[in-house]
Amino acid sequence: MRRAHVQSSSVRSVGYDLDHRVLEIEYVGGGVYDYLDVPPEEALALLESDSIGRYLNGVVKPHHRCRVVHRVA
């Protein structure tokens, strides 16, 4: 999945697969995680939020399952 770099202290890049409703997050530490069944309006709101990290922690993580794409050892 293609990701776009974002301005955030905790997130390096964000990608979204509209067909599968998967939000992919690459964290500054190098880990990559997919959040499943994320509606497109939530993905857009994430990108438009004042704080991507706060939006992830408050809206995405509590309500969407996550799968590890790349874990940093």
N, CA, C and O atoms as a printed pandas DataFrame, in Angstrom:
     atom_number atom_name residue_name chain_id  residue_number  x_coord  y_coord  z_coord
0              1         N          MET        A               1    0.853   -1.180    0.000
1              2        CA          MET        A               1    0.000    0.000    0.000
2              3         C          MET        A               1    0.895    1.238    0.000
3              4         O          MET        A               1    1.906    1.287    0.700
4              5         N          ARG        A               2    0.518    2.208   -0.774
5              6        CA          ARG        A               2    1.240    3.481   -0.796
6              7         C          ARG        A               2    0.843    4.313    0.400
7              8         O          ARG        A               2   -0.334    4.405    0.750
8              9         N          ARG        A               3    1.840    4.919    1.026
9             10        CA          ARG        A               3    1.581    5.800    2.176
10            11         C          ARG        A               3    2.134    7.181    1.885
11            12         O          ARG        A               3    3.116    7.335    1.160
12            13         N          ALA        A               4    1.483    8.188    2.465
13            14        CA          ALA        A               4    1.937    9.572    2.338
14            15         C          ALA        A               4    2.559   10.005    3.663
15            16         O          ALA        A               4    2.032    9.702    4.733
16            17         N          HIS        A               5    3.674   10.710    3.584
17            18        CA          HIS        A               5    4.302   11.245    4.792
18            19         C          HIS        A               5    3.407   12.312    5.399
19            20         O          HIS        A               5    2.764   13.085    4.689
20            21         N          VAL        A               6    3.374   12.340    6.742
21            22        CA          VAL        A               6    2.543   13.302    7.461
22            23         C          VAL        A               6    3.383   14.036    8.498
23            24         O          VAL        A               6    4.454   13.578    8.895
24            25         N          GLN        A               7    2.874   15.177    8.924
25            26        CA          GLN        A               7    3.513   15.959    9.983
26            27         C          GLN        A               7    2.958   15.484   11.319
27            28         O          GLN        A               7    1.828   15.810   11.683
28            29         N          SER        A               8    3.758   14.715   12.044
29            30        CA          SER        A               8    3.332   14.175   13.325
30            31         C          SER        A               8    4.571   13.758   14.106
31            32         O          SER        A               8    5.566   13.331   13.520
32            33         N          SER        A               9    4.510   13.881   15.417
33            34        CA          SER        A               9    5.653   13.449   16.230
34            35         C          SER        A               9    5.665   11.934   16.428
35            36         O          SER        A               9    6.698   11.376   16.798
36            37         N          SER        A              10    4.547   11.260   16.192
37            38        CA          SER        A              10    4.480    9.817   16.422
38            39         C          SER        A              10    4.248    8.990   15.159
39            40         O          SER        A              10    4.532    7.792   15.149
40            41         N          VAL        A              11    3.738    9.607   14.098
41            42        CA          VAL        A              11    3.393    8.882   12.866
42            43         C          VAL        A              11    4.232    9.414   11.713
43            44         O          VAL        A              11    4.299   10.623   11.489
44            45         N          ARG        A              12    4.872    8.505   10.982
45            46        CA          ARG        A              12    5.694    8.900    9.836
46            47         C          ARG        A              12    4.866    9.001    8.554
47            48         O          ARG        A              12    5.013    9.951    7.784
48            49         N          SER        A              13    3.971    7.984    8.327
49            50        CA          SER        A              13    3.194    7.998    7.095
50            51         C          SER        A              13    1.863    7.277    7.294
51            52         O          SER        A              13    1.691    6.470    8.207
52            53         N          VAL        A              14    0.925    7.604    6.393
53            54        CA          VAL        A              14   -0.432    7.065    6.464
54            55         C          VAL        A              14   -0.854    6.626    5.069
55            56         O          VAL        A              14   -0.624    7.331    4.086
56            57         N          GLY        A              15   -1.479    5.447    4.995
57            58        CA          GLY        A              15   -2.046    4.966    3.739
58            59         C          GLY        A              15   -3.468    4.487    3.978
59            60         O          GLY        A              15   -3.841    4.161    5.105
60            61         N          TYR        A              16   -4.258    4.448    2.916
61            62        CA          TYR        A              16   -5.640    3.982    3.043
62            63         C          TYR        A              16   -6.043    3.212    1.800
63            64         O          TYR        A              16   -5.853    3.675    0.676
64            65         N          ASP        A              17   -6.602    2.027    2.018
65            66        CA          ASP        A              17   -7.125    1.198    0.940
66            67         C          ASP        A              17   -8.646    1.294    0.986
67            68         O          ASP        A              17   -9.283    0.687    1.847
68            69         N          LEU        A              18   -9.220    2.045    0.073
69            70        CA          LEU        A              18  -10.656    2.295    0.047
70            71         C          LEU        A              18  -11.456    1.020   -0.185
71            72         O          LEU        A              18  -12.494    0.820    0.447
72            73         N          ASP        A              19  -10.994    0.159   -1.077
73            74        CA          ASP        A              19  -11.722   -1.073   -1.393
74            75         C          ASP        A              19  -11.845   -2.001   -0.187
75            76         O          ASP        A              19  -12.874   -2.651    0.001
76            77         N          HIS        A              20  -10.790   -2.061    0.630
77            78        CA          HIS        A              20  -10.775   -2.969    1.776
78            79         C          HIS        A              20  -10.972   -2.252    3.112
79            80         O          HIS        A              20  -11.040   -2.891    4.162
80            81         N          ARG        A              21  -11.062   -0.929    3.067
81            82        CA          ARG        A              21  -11.269   -0.096    4.266
82            83         C          ARG        A              21  -10.184   -0.351    5.321
83            84         O          ARG        A              21  -10.459   -0.541    6.506
84            85         N          VAL        A              22   -8.941   -0.346    4.831
85            86        CA          VAL        A              22   -7.790   -0.571    5.709
86            87         C          VAL        A              22   -6.975    0.714    5.796
87            88         O          VAL        A              22   -6.575    1.291    4.786
88            89         N          LEU        A              23   -6.744    1.141    7.029
89            90        CA          LEU        A              23   -5.905    2.306    7.315
90            91         C          LEU        A              23   -4.549    1.788    7.762
91            92         O          LEU        A              23   -4.452    1.073    8.759
92            93         N          GLU        A              24   -3.500    2.147    7.026
93            94        CA          GLU        A              24   -2.159    1.677    7.362
94            95         C          GLU        A              24   -1.350    2.823    7.945
95            96         O          GLU        A              24   -1.268    3.905    7.365
96            97         N          ILE        A              25   -0.752    2.564    9.110
97            98        CA          ILE        A              25    0.004    3.582    9.828
98            99         C          ILE        A              25    1.438    3.108    9.998
99           100         O          ILE        A              25    1.687    2.008   10.493
100          101         N          GLU        A              26    2.377    3.949    9.581
101          102        CA          GLU        A              26    3.794    3.713    9.854
102          103         C          GLU        A              26    4.193    4.678   10.956
103          104         O          GLU        A              26    4.123    5.895   10.782
104          105         N          TYR        A              27    4.610    4.135   12.086
105          106        CA          TYR        A              27    5.006    4.962   13.218
106          107         C          TYR        A              27    6.456    5.409   13.075
107          108         O          TYR        A              27    7.230    4.796   12.340
108          109         N          VAL        A              28    6.817    6.466   13.773
109          110        CA          VAL        A              28    8.163    7.026   13.705
110          111         C          VAL        A              28    9.207    5.978   14.080
111          112         O          VAL        A              28   10.305    5.979   13.524
112          113         N          GLY        A              29    8.885    5.090   15.008
113          114        CA          GLY        A              29    9.817    4.045   15.425
114          115         C          GLY        A              29   10.031    2.955   14.399
115          116         O          GLY        A              29   10.911    2.112   14.576
116          117         N          GLY        A              30    9.236    2.946   13.309
117          118        CA          GLY        A              30    9.420    1.982   12.235
118          119         C          GLY        A              30    8.350    0.908   12.136
119          120         O          GLY        A              30    8.275    0.214   11.122
120          121         N          GLY        A              31    7.519    0.751   13.161
121          122        CA          GLY        A              31    6.450   -0.234   13.104
122          123         C          GLY        A              31    5.363    0.182   12.127
123          124         O          GLY        A              31    5.083    1.370   11.965
124          125         N          VAL        A              32    4.749   -0.811   11.471
125          126        CA          VAL        A              32    3.659   -0.556   10.528
126          127         C          VAL        A              32    2.473   -1.425   10.952
127          128         O          VAL        A              32    2.616   -2.629   11.165
128          129         N          TYR        A              33    1.297   -0.794   11.071
129          130        CA          TYR        A              33    0.089   -1.474   11.532
130          131         C          TYR        A              33   -1.080   -1.132   10.628
131          132         O          TYR        A              33   -1.222    0.002   10.171
132          133         N          ASP        A              34   -1.917   -2.133   10.375
133          134        CA          ASP        A              34   -3.158   -1.936    9.631
134          135         C          ASP        A              34   -4.323   -1.924   10.610
135          136         O          ASP        A              34   -4.438   -2.799   11.468
136          137         N          TYR        A              35   -5.175   -0.932   10.472
137          138        CA          TYR        A              35   -6.417   -0.854   11.248
138          139         C          TYR        A              35   -7.547   -1.194   10.287
139          140         O          TYR        A              35   -7.668   -0.607    9.211
140          141         N          LEU        A              36   -8.372   -2.157   10.696
141          142        CA          LEU        A              36   -9.330   -2.781    9.790
142          143         C          LEU        A              36  -10.722   -2.178    9.894
143          144         O          LEU        A              36  -11.146   -1.725   10.958
144          145         N          ASP        A              37  -11.428   -2.182    8.757
145          146        CA          ASP        A              37  -12.805   -1.705    8.642
146          147         C          ASP        A              37  -12.958   -0.240    9.076
147          148         O          ASP        A              37  -13.897    0.122    9.785
148          149         N          VAL        A              38  -12.019    0.577    8.633
149          150        CA          VAL        A              38  -12.052    2.012    8.930
150          151         C          VAL        A              38  -12.804    2.712    7.800
151          152         O          VAL        A              38  -12.393    2.630    6.643
152          153         N          PRO        A              39  -13.899    3.397    8.121
153          154        CA          PRO        A              39  -14.647    4.105    7.074
154          155         C          PRO        A              39  -13.800    5.220    6.457
155          156         O          PRO        A              39  -12.937    5.786    7.128
156          157         N          PRO        A              40  -14.040    5.535    5.193
157          158        CA          PRO        A              40  -13.243    6.573    4.533
158          159         C          PRO        A              40  -13.330    7.926    5.226
159          160         O          PRO        A              40  -12.358    8.681    5.230
160          161         N          GLU        A              41  -14.481    8.241    5.811
161          162        CA          GLU        A              41  -14.593    9.537    6.489
162          163         C          GLU        A              41  -13.705    9.613    7.731
163          164         O          GLU        A              41  -13.249   10.696    8.098
164          165         N          GLU        A              42  -13.457    8.479    8.379
165          166        CA          GLU        A              42  -12.543    8.469    9.527
166          167         C          GLU        A              42  -11.097    8.631    9.061
167          168         O          GLU        A              42  -10.311    9.325    9.707
168          169         N          ALA        A              43  -10.749    8.001    7.957
169          170        CA          ALA        A              43   -9.394    8.136    7.415
170          171         C          ALA        A              43   -9.125    9.587    7.024
171          172         O          ALA        A              43   -8.044   10.115    7.282
172          173         N          LEU        A              44  -10.099   10.220    6.409
173          174        CA          LEU        A              44   -9.955   11.624    6.023
174          175         C          LEU        A              44   -9.875   12.518    7.256
175          176         O          LEU        A              44   -9.061   13.440    7.305
176          177         N          ALA        A              45  -10.717   12.249    8.249
177          178        CA          ALA        A              45  -10.698   13.043    9.484
178          179         C          ALA        A              45   -9.347   12.923   10.181
179          180         O          ALA        A              45   -8.862   13.892   10.766
180          181         N          LEU        A              46   -8.736   11.740   10.123
181          182        CA          LEU        A              46   -7.405   11.556   10.701
182          183         C          LEU        A              46   -6.413   12.513   10.063
183          184         O          LEU        A              46   -5.658   13.195   10.757
184          185         N          LEU        A              47   -6.419   12.560    8.745
185          186        CA          LEU        A              47   -5.477   13.420    8.022
186          187         C          LEU        A              47   -5.740   14.898    8.254
187          188         O          LEU        A              47   -4.818   15.711    8.185
188          189         N          GLU        A              48   -6.988   15.254    8.529
189          190        CA          GLU        A              48   -7.350   16.653    8.744
190          191         C          GLU        A              48   -7.297   17.071   10.209
191          192         O          GLU        A              48   -7.518   18.240   10.525
192          193         N          SER        A              49   -7.009   16.142   11.094
193          194        CA          SER        A              49   -7.029   16.446   12.528
194          195         C          SER        A              49   -5.827   17.300   12.930
195          196         O          SER        A              49   -4.798   17.315   12.255
196          197         N          ASP        A              50   -5.985   17.999   14.034
197          198        CA          ASP        A              50   -4.881   18.804   14.571
198          199         C          ASP        A              50   -3.751   17.923   15.098
199          200         O          ASP        A              50   -2.583   18.312   15.070
200          201         N          SER        A              51   -4.113   16.731   15.579
201          202        CA          SER        A              51   -3.124   15.808   16.114
202          203         C          SER        A              51   -3.448   14.392   15.622
203          204         O          SER        A              51   -4.433   13.787   16.045
204          205         N          ILE        A              52   -2.616   13.884   14.737
205          206        CA          ILE        A              52   -2.831   12.548   14.195
206          207         C          ILE        A              52   -2.736   11.499   15.309
207          208         O          ILE        A              52   -3.547   10.575   15.361
208          209         N          GLY        A              53   -1.758   11.640   16.188
209          210        CA          GLY        A              53   -1.595   10.696   17.283
210          211         C          GLY        A              53   -2.790   10.678   18.215
211          212         O          GLY        A              53   -3.242    9.608   18.622
212          213         N          ARG        A              54   -3.305   11.840   18.555
213          214        CA          ARG        A              54   -4.475   11.915   19.436
214          215         C          ARG        A              54   -5.705   11.308   18.758
215          216         O          ARG        A              54   -6.488   10.614   19.406
216          217         N          TYR        A              55   -5.878   11.563   17.474
217          218        CA          TYR        A              55   -7.014   10.992   16.742
218          219         C          TYR        A              55   -6.905    9.461   16.699
219          220         O          TYR        A              55   -7.891    8.758   16.920
220          221         N          LEU        A              56   -5.711    8.958   16.417
221          222        CA          LEU        A              56   -5.506    7.506   16.408
222          223         C          LEU        A              56   -5.869    6.890   17.755
223          224         O          LEU        A              56   -6.592    5.896   17.818
224          225         N          ASN        A              57   -5.363    7.486   18.824
225          226        CA          ASN        A              57   -5.594    6.951   20.166
226          227         C          ASN        A              57   -7.036    7.090   20.625
227          228         O          ASN        A              57   -7.528    6.239   21.366
228          229         N          GLY        A              58   -7.721    8.141   20.203
229          230        CA          GLY        A              58   -9.073    8.394   20.678
230          231         C          GLY        A              58  -10.185    7.825   19.817
231          232         O          GLY        A              58  -11.260    7.505   20.323
232          233         N          VAL        A              59   -9.933    7.694   18.511
233          234        CA          VAL        A              59  -10.999    7.284   17.590
234          235         C          VAL        A              59  -10.699    5.941   16.917
235          236         O          VAL        A              59  -11.561    5.063   16.882
236          237         N          VAL        A              60   -9.508    5.779   16.395
237          238        CA          VAL        A              60   -9.212    4.595   15.588
238          239         C          VAL        A              60   -8.917    3.370   16.459
239          240         O          VAL        A              60   -9.590    2.348   16.329
240          241         N          LYS        A              61   -7.934    3.462   17.332
241          242        CA          LYS        A              61   -7.505    2.296   18.110
242          243         C          LYS        A              61   -8.611    1.683   18.972
243          244         O          LYS        A              61   -8.708    0.457   19.035
244          245         N          PRO        A              62   -9.449    2.484   19.640
245          246        CA          PRO        A              62  -10.473    1.856   20.486
246          247         C          PRO        A              62  -11.580    1.137   19.715
247          248         O          PRO        A              62  -12.296    0.323   20.299
248          249         N          HIS        A              63  -11.739    1.414   18.423
249          250        CA          HIS        A              63  -12.898    0.915   17.690
250          251         C          HIS        A              63  -12.580    0.008   16.504
251          252         O          HIS        A              63  -13.492   -0.509   15.858
252          253         N          HIS        A              64  -11.294   -0.190   16.213
253          254        CA          HIS        A              64  -10.936   -0.980   15.031
254          255         C          HIS        A              64   -9.860   -2.002   15.373
255          256         O          HIS        A              64   -8.893   -1.701   16.073
256          257         N          ARG        A              65  -10.048   -3.213   14.866
257          258        CA          ARG        A              65   -9.037   -4.255   15.054
258          259         C          ARG        A              65   -7.754   -3.845   14.334
259          260         O          ARG        A              65   -7.771   -3.081   13.369
260          261         N          CYS        A              66   -6.662   -4.370   14.829
261          262        CA          CYS        A              66   -5.354   -4.017   14.303
262          263         C          CYS        A              66   -4.606   -5.294   13.923
263          264         O          CYS        A              66   -4.739   -6.326   14.580
264          265         N          ARG        A              67   -3.816   -5.205   12.848
265          266        CA          ARG        A              67   -2.919   -6.314   12.520
266          267         C          ARG        A              67   -1.532   -5.725   12.260
267          268         O          ARG        A              67   -1.388   -4.650   11.677
268          269         N          VAL        A              68   -0.542   -6.449   12.702
269          270        CA          VAL        A              68    0.845   -6.020   12.567
270          271         C          VAL        A              68    1.320   -6.333   11.153
271          272         O          VAL        A              68    1.201   -7.465   10.685
272          273         N          VAL        A              69    1.861   -5.320   10.476
273          274        CA          VAL        A              69    2.464   -5.503    9.165
274          275         C          VAL        A              69    3.977   -5.662    9.347
275          276         O          VAL        A              69    4.602   -6.535    8.746
276          277         N          HIS        A              70    4.544   -4.803   10.186
277          278        CA          HIS        A              70    5.982   -4.853   10.483
278          279         C          HIS        A              70    6.197   -4.383   11.910
279          280         O          HIS        A              70    5.880   -3.247   12.261
280          281         N          ARG        A              71    6.734   -5.267   12.718
281          282        CA          ARG        A              71    7.015   -4.927   14.120
282          283         C          ARG        A              71    8.501   -4.690   14.264
283          284         O          ARG        A              71    9.313   -5.435   13.715
284          285         N          VAL        A              72    8.855   -3.653   15.002
285          286        CA          VAL        A              72   10.267   -3.356   15.255
286          287         C          VAL        A              72   10.714   -4.141   16.485
287          288         O          VAL        A              72   10.054   -4.129   17.524
288          289         N          ALA        A              73   11.829   -4.809   16.346
289          290        CA          ALA        A              73   12.338   -5.637   17.459
290          291         C          ALA        A              73   12.940   -4.794   18.547
291          292         O          ALA        A              73   13.412   -5.327   19.551
